[in-house]
């Protein structure tokens, strides 16, 4: 996925540079990658009579790496109005050996089982509208509102078959996908003609929203999402190069009489991105 995004971005960048004109004022394309310098969280997946053990990403699953690859396209109508969409793909690295029997998603992993968290998938897609109520030449401050989707598939891949009769080794949240409203603030300051500094903050907080999906009863959706950060952008010729420092947190909780699935993660990340205007 990231290779496709990177190849597309490089192709568009080369096309823009070969045109020899300034970056466009309306359409922008951006691709970036972030690495979590410090993070933690846990999963807990219940099915019927097996509550599921709370497994810490660091302490129990030994997840040591969290990457985020993203692609963004934006259209600026004028100085005050901006519409943009973003797609993110998260990847993890980590494996461990259980030192005791573990129940997860109604599946029993015997002590001594080596499991990998690498196949866990998490993607996020969103569409956002930004209105800048302060729109000066060097300073813009605006409100952000949008719709966001998080798709998660928790996978604990064992090196041998689980000990119980149930062999399911993953739990996905896709069937219960819920588009969530998101609100935030954005500030962009241009102290120099070749330098921009941006601050942003966005979030979601919803509790017990009924979904349209039934599995042992109607499933309810609870979610908390926080994304805050700062970026520095350097303008070189027709291209923008940026660095990002951010804090991200998410808690996704879906439950019914049969299931209760929780995934939570929070951490600080560092990122790089490239942006071109067309």
Backbone as CSV, one residue per row, in Angstrom:
resi,resn,N_x,N_y,N_z,CA_x,CA_y,CA_z,C_x,C_y,C_z
1,UNK,0.826,-1.200,0.000,0.000,0.000,0.000,0.866,1.258,0.000
2,UNK,1.814,1.333,0.922,2.648,2.528,1.005,3.501,2.694,-0.245
3,UNK,3.968,1.582,-0.829,4.780,1.679,-2.046,3.973,2.274,-3.190
4,UNK,2.702,1.905,-3.284,1.844,2.460,-4.332,1.653,3.957,-4.125
5,UNK,1.386,4.351,-2.874,1.214,5.766,-2.564,2.478,6.549,-2.871
6,UNK,3.625,6.009,-2.452,4.895,6.690,-2.677,5.185,6.823,-4.162
7,UNK,4.950,5.753,-4.925,5.197,5.801,-6.364,4.308,6.838,-7.035
8,UNK,3.047,6.907,-6.634,2.141,7.893,-7.208,2.563,9.312,-6.869
9,UNK,2.995,9.505,-5.617,3.432,10.843,-5.208,4.683,11.268,-5.978
10,UNK,5.625,10.377,-6.147,6.842,10.704,-6.884,6.543,11.013,-8.345
11,UNK,5.583,10.279,-8.911,5.207,10.545,-10.304,4.615,11.940,-10.451
12,UNK,3.700,12.303,-9.538,3.088,13.624,-9.587,4.108,14.719,-9.304
13,UNK,5.035,14.433,-8.392,6.086,15.402,-8.091,6.959,15.650,-9.307
14,UNK,7.346,14.581,-9.990,8.168,14.727,-11.188,7.428,15.512,-12.271
15,UNK,6.123,15.255,-12.405,5.341,15.979,-13.402,5.276,17.465,-13.073
16,UNK,5.108,17.785,-11.794,5.041,19.183,-11.380,6.370,19.898,-11.613
17,UNK,7.466,19.237,-11.263,8.778,19.851,-11.452,9.088,20.061,-12.928
18,UNK,8.715,19.095,-13.759,8.992,19.227,-15.187,8.188,20.361,-15.810
19,UNK,7.014,20.679,-15.201,6.209,21.783,-15.729,6.893,23.123,-15.504
20,UNK,7.698,23.207,-14.436,8.485,24.406,-14.204,7.726,25.581,-13.637
21,UNK,6.427,25.417,-13.339,5.639,26.523,-12.800,5.542,26.425,-11.297
22,UNK,4.956,27.458,-10.667,4.802,27.437,-9.216,3.758,26.434,-8.788
23,UNK,3.819,26.054,-7.520,2.832,25.114,-6.993,1.443,25.714,-7.104
24,UNK,0.458,24.865,-7.396,-0.906,25.339,-7.572,-1.503,25.865,-6.283
25,UNK,-2.502,26.756,-6.445,-3.157,27.349,-5.291,-4.381,26.558,-4.854
26,UNK,-4.809,25.593,-5.651,-6.076,24.916,-5.373,-5.878,23.453,-4.979
27,UNK,-5.441,22.630,-5.899,-5.310,21.192,-5.637,-3.941,20.877,-5.062
28,UNK,-3.902,20.135,-3.937,-2.640,19.691,-3.343,-2.701,18.191,-3.080
29,UNK,-1.570,17.540,-3.252,-1.413,16.128,-2.946,-0.285,15.976,-1.936
30,UNK,-0.503,15.111,-0.953,0.486,14.956,0.114,0.611,13.486,0.489
31,UNK,1.836,13.034,0.722,2.090,11.682,1.202,3.107,11.754,2.329
32,UNK,2.934,10.912,3.347,3.838,10.950,4.482,3.879,9.644,5.230
33,UNK,4.832,9.545,6.135,4.993,8.361,6.977,5.397,8.810,8.371
34,UNK,4.814,8.162,9.385,5.107,8.478,10.781,5.593,7.225,11.501
35,UNK,6.435,7.437,12.488,6.921,6.357,13.340,6.652,6.732,14.788
36,UNK,6.011,5.843,15.525,5.696,6.112,16.929,6.937,5.910,17.782
37,UNK,7.412,7.011,18.360,8.593,6.934,19.212,8.276,6.362,20.585
38,UNK,7.038,6.517,21.028,6.630,6.012,22.337,5.124,5.776,22.305
39,UNK,4.670,4.558,22.620,3.249,4.259,22.565,2.927,3.067,23.458
40,UNK,1.646,2.902,23.741,1.164,1.741,24.490,-0.346,1.640,24.287
41,UNK,-0.935,0.611,24.826,-2.364,0.371,24.701,-2.662,-1.077,25.057
42,UNK,-3.871,-1.539,24.739,-4.225,-2.924,25.026,-5.384,-3.366,24.148
43,UNK,-5.589,-4.682,24.077,-6.770,-5.259,23.454,-7.450,-6.151,24.490
44,UNK,-8.759,-6.284,24.376,-9.508,-7.217,25.211,-10.744,-7.631,24.422
45,UNK,-10.820,-8.920,24.091,-11.874,-9.414,23.212,-12.596,-10.570,23.898
46,UNK,-13.884,-10.375,24.154,-14.713,-11.370,24.835,-15.644,-12.036,23.844
47,UNK,-15.918,-13.325,24.068,-16.984,-13.998,23.339,-17.700,-14.945,24.286
48,UNK,-18.996,-14.728,24.430,-19.855,-15.509,25.306,-19.235,-15.669,26.700
49,UNK,-19.023,-16.909,27.143,-18.604,-17.129,28.530,-17.143,-16.883,28.801
50,UNK,-16.349,-16.530,27.802,-14.916,-16.313,27.987,-14.637,-14.814,27.908
51,UNK,-14.368,-14.179,29.030,-14.262,-12.718,29.045,-13.112,-12.181,28.213
52,UNK,-12.083,-12.969,28.005,-10.941,-12.463,27.250,-9.997,-11.700,28.146
53,UNK,-8.726,-12.047,28.076,-7.746,-11.397,28.942,-7.355,-10.040,28.371
54,UNK,-7.144,-9.096,29.261,-6.654,-7.777,28.842,-5.169,-7.905,28.526
55,UNK,-4.811,-7.697,27.251,-3.442,-7.906,26.781,-2.824,-6.566,26.403
56,UNK,-1.828,-6.141,27.170,-1.141,-4.894,26.886,-0.273,-5.015,25.642
57,UNK,-0.275,-3.973,24.822,0.516,-4.018,23.591,1.995,-4.210,23.887
58,UNK,2.501,-3.541,24.914,3.904,-3.691,25.276,4.121,-4.879,26.211
59,UNK,3.422,-4.886,27.337,3.726,-5.836,28.407,3.411,-7.276,28.033
60,UNK,2.295,-7.508,27.314,1.853,-8.877,27.034,2.117,-9.322,25.607
61,UNK,2.007,-8.400,24.642,2.158,-8.769,23.231,3.496,-8.350,22.649
62,UNK,4.262,-7.574,23.405,5.599,-7.137,22.993,5.583,-6.467,21.618
63,UNK,4.576,-5.599,21.402,4.519,-4.811,20.172,5.494,-3.639,20.326
64,UNK,6.497,-3.588,19.463,7.590,-2.630,19.643,7.617,-1.548,18.570
65,UNK,6.837,-1.705,17.484,6.860,-0.711,16.413,5.441,-0.422,15.929
66,UNK,5.189,0.850,15.661,3.903,1.294,15.126,4.198,2.325,14.047
67,UNK,3.828,1.986,12.811,4.038,2.866,11.669,2.690,3.359,11.156
68,UNK,2.695,4.545,10.573,1.501,5.110,9.981,1.872,5.722,8.637
69,UNK,1.263,5.219,7.561,1.470,5.769,6.226,0.179,6.463,5.800
70,UNK,0.288,7.639,5.195,-0.913,8.404,4.884,-0.799,9.120,3.545
71,UNK,-1.970,9.338,2.951,-2.071,10.073,1.699,-3.229,11.051,1.829
72,UNK,-3.014,12.280,1.401,-4.016,13.326,1.552,-4.158,14.107,0.250
73,UNK,-5.395,14.444,-0.101,-5.679,15.293,-1.251,-6.581,16.429,-0.769
74,UNK,-6.276,17.653,-1.164,-7.047,18.801,-0.711,-7.396,19.739,-1.853
75,UNK,-8.518,20.447,-1.683,-8.933,21.450,-2.668,-9.282,22.732,-1.923
76,UNK,-8.544,23.801,-2.205,-8.786,25.092,-1.573,-9.636,25.945,-2.512
77,UNK,-10.867,26.263,-2.068,-11.750,27.094,-2.866,-11.283,28.552,-2.855
78,UNK,-10.892,29.014,-1.682,-10.317,30.345,-1.522,-9.565,30.331,-0.199
79,UNK,-9.190,31.510,0.288,-8.375,31.570,1.494,-9.113,31.036,2.729
80,UNK,-10.436,31.101,2.724,-11.209,30.705,3.897,-11.724,29.272,3.854
81,UNK,-11.915,28.702,2.681,-12.615,27.425,2.558,-11.706,26.365,1.941
82,UNK,-11.619,25.217,2.625,-10.759,24.117,2.184,-11.471,22.783,2.429
83,UNK,-11.447,21.921,1.442,-11.997,20.573,1.553,-10.867,19.586,1.317
84,UNK,-10.731,18.586,2.196,-9.664,17.610,2.019,-10.087,16.234,2.512
85,UNK,-9.429,15.233,1.962,-9.670,13.838,2.333,-8.336,13.188,2.648
86,UNK,-8.354,12.235,3.577,-7.111,11.577,3.989,-7.350,10.095,4.230
87,UNK,-6.388,9.295,3.798,-6.406,7.859,4.056,-5.129,7.486,4.790
88,UNK,-5.266,6.704,5.868,-4.112,6.273,6.663,-4.107,4.749,6.785
89,UNK,-2.915,4.204,6.795,-2.723,2.770,6.947,-1.699,2.544,8.052
90,UNK,-2.092,1.801,9.095,-1.220,1.550,10.234,-0.661,0.125,10.168
91,UNK,0.602,-0.005,10.532,1.243,-1.320,10.605,1.972,-1.449,11.932
92,UNK,2.067,-2.711,12.395,2.675,-2.993,13.691,3.723,-4.094,13.541
93,UNK,4.672,-4.109,14.488,5.668,-5.166,14.563,5.776,-5.620,16.014
94,UNK,5.637,-6.925,16.226,5.775,-7.442,17.579,5.355,-8.893,17.682
95,UNK,6.044,-9.643,18.529,5.670,-11.032,18.801,6.162,-11.401,20.194
96,UNK,5.534,-12.418,20.747,5.883,-12.841,22.097,5.514,-14.302,22.285
97,UNK,5.922,-14.885,23.401,5.544,-16.249,23.780,4.721,-16.156,25.058
98,UNK,3.492,-16.656,25.028,2.650,-16.616,26.218,3.234,-17.531,27.293
99,UNK,3.345,-17.002,28.511,3.875,-17.814,29.606,2.752,-18.458,30.433
100,UNK,1.501,-18.285,29.983,0.359,-18.923,30.642,-0.762,-19.049,29.611
101,UNK,-1.783,-19.849,29.931,-2.921,-19.989,29.033,-3.648,-18.654,28.910
102,UNK,-4.016,-18.300,27.678,-4.655,-17.010,27.417,-5.930,-17.223,26.606
103,UNK,-7.032,-16.637,27.100,-8.279,-16.601,26.344,-8.358,-15.281,25.593
104,UNK,-8.658,-15.361,24.285,-8.849,-14.171,23.459,-9.854,-14.503,22.365
105,UNK,-10.957,-13.754,22.314,-11.999,-13.972,21.315,-12.558,-15.392,21.374
106,UNK,-12.709,-15.927,22.584,-13.249,-17.268,22.739,-12.296,-18.377,22.345
107,UNK,-11.044,-18.019,22.039,-10.027,-18.983,21.625,-8.989,-19.117,22.737
108,UNK,-8.582,-20.363,23.012,-7.616,-20.626,24.066,-6.232,-20.850,23.472
109,UNK,-5.296,-19.970,23.839,-3.896,-20.112,23.444,-3.153,-20.728,24.626
110,UNK,-2.557,-21.886,24.412,-1.869,-22.580,25.498,-0.555,-21.885,25.832
111,UNK,-0.132,-22.028,27.074,1.172,-21.505,27.480,2.260,-22.068,26.572
112,UNK,3.207,-21.236,26.192,4.271,-21.650,25.288,3.992,-21.330,23.831
113,UNK,2.797,-20.822,23.517,2.464,-20.452,22.145,3.131,-19.129,21.782
114,UNK,3.828,-19.108,20.663,4.394,-17.855,20.155,3.354,-17.215,19.234
115,UNK,3.040,-15.967,19.485,2.076,-15.274,18.639,2.718,-14.023,18.049
116,UNK,2.193,-13.633,16.875,2.661,-12.426,16.189,1.498,-11.453,16.047
117,UNK,1.783,-10.173,16.266,0.792,-9.111,16.103,0.937,-8.424,14.749
118,UNK,1.889,-8.879,13.926,2.250,-8.173,12.695,1.105,-8.073,11.694
119,UNK,0.198,-9.067,11.662,-0.870,-9.079,10.665,-2.067,-8.216,11.049
120,UNK,-2.036,-7.620,12.239,-3.119,-6.722,12.632,-3.199,-5.547,11.660
121,UNK,-4.429,-5.212,11.254,-4.635,-4.146,10.272,-5.521,-3.050,10.865
122,UNK,-5.164,-1.806,10.579,-5.963,-0.662,11.000,-5.842,0.413,9.934
123,UNK,-6.967,0.765,9.341,-6.981,1.857,8.384,-7.985,2.914,8.830
124,UNK,-7.741,4.125,8.391,-8.628,5.254,8.703,-8.836,6.071,7.441
125,UNK,-10.091,6.407,7.159,-10.431,7.246,6.018,-11.342,8.356,6.497
126,UNK,-11.134,9.566,5.988,-11.949,10.686,6.418,-12.049,11.776,5.372
127,UNK,-13.138,12.533,5.442,-13.349,13.713,4.602,-13.604,14.880,5.541
128,UNK,-12.952,16.025,5.301,-12.961,17.140,6.241,-13.168,18.461,5.514
129,UNK,-13.862,19.359,6.185,-14.059,20.722,5.683,-13.437,21.693,6.687
130,UNK,-12.664,22.624,6.174,-11.972,23.593,7.026,-12.426,25.004,6.670
131,UNK,-12.874,25.736,7.678,-13.275,27.135,7.485,-12.357,28.027,8.311
132,UNK,-11.630,28.894,7.637,-10.695,29.798,8.300,-11.393,31.124,8.602
133,UNK,-11.724,31.335,9.875,-12.365,32.590,10.253,-11.353,33.723,10.382
134,UNK,-10.069,33.384,10.543,-8.988,34.365,10.450,-8.133,33.967,9.256
135,UNK,-8.099,34.810,8.249,-7.424,34.446,7.000,-6.554,35.602,6.531
136,UNK,-5.483,35.855,7.258,-4.531,36.898,6.886,-3.478,36.312,5.938
137,UNK,-2.599,37.182,5.438,-1.567,36.721,4.509,-0.622,35.722,5.167
138,UNK,-0.283,35.956,6.441,0.694,35.099,7.107,0.107,34.267,8.249
139,UNK,-1.189,34.420,8.530,-1.799,33.681,9.640,-3.215,33.275,9.265
140,UNK,-3.489,31.970,9.457,-4.834,31.446,9.226,-5.228,30.585,10.417
141,UNK,-6.436,30.818,10.926,-6.976,30.047,12.041,-8.364,29.568,11.634
142,UNK,-8.609,28.267,11.784,-9.872,27.749,11.294,-10.457,26.623,12.114
143,UNK,-11.725,26.336,11.835,-12.456,25.209,12.398,-12.474,24.076,11.387
144,UNK,-12.394,22.840,11.892,-12.419,21.654,11.051,-13.583,20.770,11.482
145,UNK,-14.358,20.302,10.510,-15.447,19.362,10.780,-15.430,18.303,9.685
146,UNK,-15.698,17.057,10.060,-15.658,16.001,9.057,-16.296,14.717,9.520
147,UNK,-16.160,13.709,8.655,-16.640,12.355,8.914,-15.452,11.409,8.779
148,UNK,-15.314,10.481,9.730,-14.131,9.615,9.786,-14.548,8.170,10.060
149,UNK,-13.840,7.243,9.421,-14.070,5.805,9.600,-12.783,5.128,10.046
150,UNK,-12.880,4.230,11.038,-11.747,3.418,11.465,-12.091,1.952,11.282
151,UNK,-11.294,1.258,10.478,-11.467,-0.173,10.278,-10.316,-0.932,10.914
152,UNK,-10.641,-1.887,11.799,-9.616,-2.595,12.568,-9.850,-4.099,12.473
153,UNK,-8.785,-4.834,12.296,-8.824,-6.296,12.334,-7.677,-6.762,13.229
154,UNK,-8.007,-7.162,14.460,-7.006,-7.610,15.427,-6.634,-9.055,15.126
155,UNK,-5.365,-9.316,14.883,-4.906,-10.662,14.524,-3.769,-11.101,15.444
156,UNK,-3.985,-12.207,16.140,-2.934,-12.849,16.929,-2.587,-14.151,16.220
157,UNK,-1.511,-14.128,15.457,-1.144,-15.280,14.638,-0.254,-16.219,15.445
158,UNK,-0.732,-17.450,15.769,0.060,-18.376,16.596,0.960,-19.262,15.744
159,UNK,1.998,-19.800,16.378,2.883,-20.727,15.665,2.368,-22.163,15.717
160,UNK,1.263,-22.395,16.444,0.613,-23.693,16.472,-0.863,-23.490,16.737
161,UNK,-1.654,-24.499,16.443,-3.097,-24.355,16.573,-3.485,-24.079,18.017
162,UNK,-4.511,-23.242,18.230,-4.993,-23.009,19.594,-5.405,-24.300,20.276
163,UNK,-5.390,-24.278,21.621,-5.627,-25.499,22.390,-7.090,-25.905,22.395
164,UNK,-8.032,-24.953,22.304,-9.449,-25.274,22.385,-10.027,-25.698,21.046
165,UNK,-11.344,-25.869,21.039,-12.024,-26.284,19.814,-12.165,-25.130,18.830
166,UNK,-12.268,-23.908,19.325,-12.390,-22.764,18.435,-11.011,-22.353,17.925
167,UNK,-10.903,-22.152,16.613,-9.614,-21.856,15.992,-9.538,-20.438,15.424
168,UNK,-10.493,-19.581,15.738,-10.494,-18.224,15.195,-9.387,-17.402,15.848
169,UNK,-8.520,-16.821,15.009,-7.365,-16.097,15.547,-7.436,-14.601,15.265
170,UNK,-8.598,-14.114,14.839,-8.706,-12.672,14.620,-10.129,-12.217,14.886
171,UNK,-10.253,-10.924,15.169,-11.551,-10.286,15.383,-11.543,-8.960,14.644
172,UNK,-12.426,-8.840,13.650,-12.459,-7.578,12.923,-13.690,-6.769,13.306
173,UNK,-13.521,-5.457,13.198,-14.566,-4.502,13.532,-15.260,-3.999,12.262
174,UNK,-14.977,-4.620,11.104,-15.456,-4.085,9.833,-16.978,-4.131,9.715
175,UNK,-17.583,-5.233,10.177,-19.031,-5.367,10.030,-19.776,-4.271,10.776
176,UNK,-19.144,-3.734,11.814,-19.772,-2.702,12.631,-19.211,-1.318,12.338
177,UNK,-18.681,-1.108,11.131,-18.089,0.179,10.795,-19.097,1.306,11.013
178,UNK,-18.674,2.322,11.725,-19.540,3.454,12.023,-18.846,4.755,11.617
179,UNK,-19.424,5.515,10.668,-18.862,6.840,10.368,-19.074,7.757,11.555
180,UNK,-17.994,8.375,12.007,-18.030,9.208,13.204,-17.783,10.676,12.852
181,UNK,-18.527,11.602,13.460,-18.228,13.026,13.263,-16.948,13.393,14.001
182,UNK,-16.217,14.339,13.445,-14.979,14.788,14.080,-14.897,16.304,13.985
183,UNK,-14.423,16.940,15.058,-14.296,18.393,15.121,-12.874,18.753,15.526
184,UNK,-12.428,19.926,15.104,-11.078,20.318,15.467,-10.770,21.768,15.153
185,UNK,-9.525,22.141,15.442,-8.995,23.472,15.166,-7.697,23.335,14.378
186,UNK,-7.430,24.336,13.546,-6.227,24.331,12.721,-5.661,25.737,12.687
187,UNK,-4.336,25.881,12.830,-3.696,27.181,12.716,-2.446,27.059,11.862
188,UNK,-2.292,27.965,10.912,-1.116,27.995,10.036,-0.486,29.382,10.113
189,UNK,0.809,29.426,10.383,1.547,30.680,10.502,2.753,30.627,9.570
190,UNK,2.969,31.690,8.819,4.079,31.768,7.875,5.010,32.900,8.298
191,UNK,5.988,32.586,9.159,6.900,33.642,9.621,7.869,34.097,8.542
192,UNK,8.183,33.200,7.587,9.092,33.522,6.489,8.475,33.022,5.191
193,UNK,8.891,33.565,4.085,8.310,33.165,2.803,8.553,31.695,2.486
194,UNK,9.613,31.116,3.057,9.956,29.728,2.759,9.606,28.772,3.900
195,UNK,8.929,29.274,4.948,8.667,28.438,6.127,7.230,28.611,6.609
196,UNK,6.589,27.475,6.896,5.267,27.454,7.511,5.319,26.647,8.804
197,UNK,4.522,27.071,9.803,4.349,26.322,11.049,2.853,26.100,11.252
198,UNK,2.460,24.842,11.442,1.051,24.490,11.576,0.807,23.815,12.917
199,UNK,-0.328,24.120,13.534,-0.810,23.456,14.739,-2.191,22.897,14.455
200,UNK,-2.480,21.692,14.961,-3.799,21.115,14.717,-4.245,20.302,15.925
201,UNK,-5.537,20.167,16.041,-6.143,19.322,17.064,-7.511,18.868,16.586
202,UNK,-7.763,17.554,16.630,-9.047,17.007,16.196,-9.456,15.896,17.153
203,UNK,-10.762,15.670,17.274,-11.182,14.626,18.189,-12.605,14.148,17.991
204,UNK,-12.871,12.968,18.586,-14.186,12.329,18.601,-14.439,11.854,20.029
205,UNK,-15.689,11.964,20.481,-16.077,11.331,21.734,-17.545,10.946,21.629
206,UNK,-17.822,9.654,21.496,-19.195,9.149,21.413,-19.316,7.971,22.367
207,UNK,-20.499,7.813,22.949,-20.734,6.783,23.951,-21.981,5.963,23.607
208,UNK,-21.809,4.657,23.460,-22.928,3.729,23.345,-23.879,4.000,22.196
209,UNK,-23.346,4.321,21.007,-24.194,4.563,19.843,-24.660,3.222,19.262
210,UNK,-25.959,2.974,19.120,-26.431,1.704,18.537,-26.026,1.608,17.067
211,UNK,-25.493,0.470,16.655,-25.155,0.231,15.256,-26.303,-0.527,14.590
212,UNK,-26.171,-0.747,13.281,-27.168,-1.512,12.530,-26.832,-3.009,12.507
213,UNK,-25.803,-3.415,13.279,-25.326,-4.800,13.217,-25.736,-5.555,14.474
214,UNK,-26.199,-6.802,14.261,-26.610,-7.668,15.366,-25.701,-8.897,15.415
215,UNK,-25.206,-9.208,16.599,-24.470,-10.450,16.841,-24.589,-10.745,18.333
216,UNK,-25.566,-11.599,18.670,-25.885,-11.783,20.074,-26.553,-10.552,20.653
217,UNK,-27.359,-9.861,19.834,-27.980,-8.606,20.219,-27.371,-7.446,19.449
218,UNK,-28.030,-6.303,19.534,-27.523,-5.134,18.817,-26.180,-4.688,19.410
219,UNK,-25.235,-4.394,18.525,-23.912,-3.947,18.952,-23.918,-2.430,19.114
220,UNK,-23.359,-1.956,20.218,-23.202,-0.521,20.450,-21.743,-0.122,20.263
221,UNK,-21.547,1.107,19.863,-20.225,1.613,19.479,-19.847,2.785,20.375
222,UNK,-18.695,2.676,21.021,-18.127,3.751,21.829,-16.730,4.055,21.308
223,UNK,-16.424,5.338,21.127,-15.121,5.681,20.560,-14.635,7.022,21.085
224,UNK,-13.353,7.055,21.392,-12.658,8.296,21.723,-11.429,8.397,20.827
225,UNK,-11.280,9.515,20.139,-10.132,9.737,19.267,-9.566,11.128,19.516
226,UNK,-8.250,11.208,19.676,-7.566,12.489,19.864,-6.345,12.516,18.952
227,UNK,-6.238,13.569,18.142,-5.074,13.778,17.286,-4.648,15.239,17.420
228,UNK,-3.477,15.469,17.973,-2.947,16.827,18.102,-1.491,16.810,17.642
229,UNK,-1.019,17.967,17.154,0.366,17.995,16.722,0.777,19.325,16.136
230,UNK,2.025,19.362,15.713,2.612,20.546,15.091,3.501,20.088,13.945
231,UNK,3.512,20.860,12.884,4.362,20.534,11.734,5.105,21.779,11.267
232,UNK,6.252,21.537,10.668,7.083,22.590,10.091,7.281,22.257,8.622
233,UNK,7.003,23.219,7.759,7.035,22.993,6.318,8.011,23.971,5.675
234,UNK,8.927,23.427,4.879,9.901,24.232,4.145,9.545,24.183,2.669
235,UNK,9.461,25.361,2.038,9.147,25.455,0.617,10.452,25.462,-0.182
236,UNK,10.599,24.483,-1.053,11.774,24.394,-1.917,11.278,24.273,-3.350
237,UNK,11.571,25.295,-4.154,11.085,25.337,-5.533,9.566,25.177,-5.523
238,UNK,9.047,24.153,-6.194,7.591,23.947,-6.253,7.107,22.878,-5.281
239,UNK,7.961,22.491,-4.331,7.632,21.369,-3.464,7.735,21.792,-2.002
240,UNK,6.837,21.239,-1.166,6.887,21.455,0.272,7.391,20.197,0.955
241,UNK,8.377,20.354,1.839,8.883,19.262,2.652,8.553,19.564,4.109
242,UNK,7.979,18.570,4.807,7.527,18.834,6.160,7.963,17.783,7.156
243,UNK,8.011,18.206,8.428,8.275,17.308,9.552,7.156,17.510,10.567
244,UNK,6.768,16.417,11.216,5.597,16.423,12.085,5.930,15.822,13.445
245,UNK,5.410,16.430,14.501,5.437,15.873,15.846,3.998,15.835,16.343
246,UNK,3.520,14.649,16.731,2.122,14.547,17.107,1.870,13.571,18.240
247,UNK,0.695,13.707,18.840,0.194,12.757,19.829,-1.146,12.239,19.340
248,UNK,-1.293,10.907,19.350,-2.506,10.276,18.837,-2.997,9.252,19.853
249,UNK,-4.296,9.224,20.044,-4.906,8.261,20.960,-6.247,7.828,20.397
250,UNK,-6.556,6.545,20.560,-7.860,6.045,20.152,-8.283,4.916,21.073
251,UNK,-9.561,4.926,21.422,-10.178,3.821,22.140,-11.452,3.455,21.392
252,UNK,-11.527,2.215,20.938,-12.700,1.723,20.219,-13.284,0.568,21.015
253,UNK,-14.561,0.674,21.380,-15.232,-0.293,22.249,-16.559,-0.654,21.606
254,UNK,-16.713,-1.919,21.215,-17.965,-2.395,20.631,-18.441,-3.597,21.425
255,UNK,-19.733,-3.582,21.815,-20.215,-4.675,22.645,-21.676,-4.993,22.397
256,UNK,-21.988,-6.268,22.655,-23.353,-6.774,22.649,-23.432,-7.805,23.771
257,UNK,-24.546,-8.532,23.833,-24.644,-9.576,24.852,-23.615,-10.682,24.615
258,UNK,-23.242,-10.902,23.361,-22.293,-11.980,23.035,-20.843,-11.513,23.097
259,UNK,-20.564,-10.350,22.534,-19.189,-9.885,22.372,-18.941,-8.599,23.160
260,UNK,-17.676,-8.392,23.462,-17.222,-7.098,23.974,-15.772,-6.945,23.539
261,UNK,-15.560,-6.111,22.513,-14.252,-5.987,21.892,-13.710,-4.576,22.107
262,UNK,-12.488,-4.500,22.635,-11.873,-3.206,22.943,-10.472,-3.172,22.338
263,UNK,-10.172,-2.061,21.662,-8.817,-1.789,21.192,-8.491,-0.356,21.569
264,UNK,-7.397,-0.160,22.270,-6.993,1.190,22.655,-5.495,1.346,22.441
265,UNK,-5.120,2.541,21.971,-3.712,2.821,21.709,-3.483,4.328,21.854
266,UNK,-2.309,4.697,22.337,-1.957,6.111,22.460,-0.444,6.225,22.361
267,UNK,0.025,7.321,21.763,1.465,7.474,21.638,1.872,8.748,20.932
268,UNK,3.173,9.020,21.005,3.798,10.173,20.362,4.535,9.690,19.124
269,UNK,4.371,10.413,18.014,5.052,9.986,16.800,5.774,11.139,16.125
270,UNK,6.727,10.756,15.272,7.499,11.673,14.465,7.279,11.305,13.010
271,UNK,7.118,12.314,12.149,6.812,12.008,10.771,7.462,12.944,9.777
272,UNK,7.502,12.496,8.527,7.967,13.287,7.408,6.913,13.217,6.309
273,UNK,6.771,14.311,5.550,5.818,14.298,4.448,6.297,15.207,3.334
274,UNK,5.696,15.007,2.173,6.004,15.797,0.999,4.683,16.217,0.364
275,UNK,4.637,17.449,-0.146,3.388,17.993,-0.678,3.666,18.711,-2.001
276,UNK,2.796,18.501,-2.969,2.910,19.191,-4.248,1.579,19.841,-4.581
277,UNK,1.624,20.926,-5.308,0.419,21.604,-5.779,0.285,21.442,-7.267
278,UNK,-0.948,21.254,-7.723,-1.214,21.032,-9.145,-2.200,22.083,-9.678
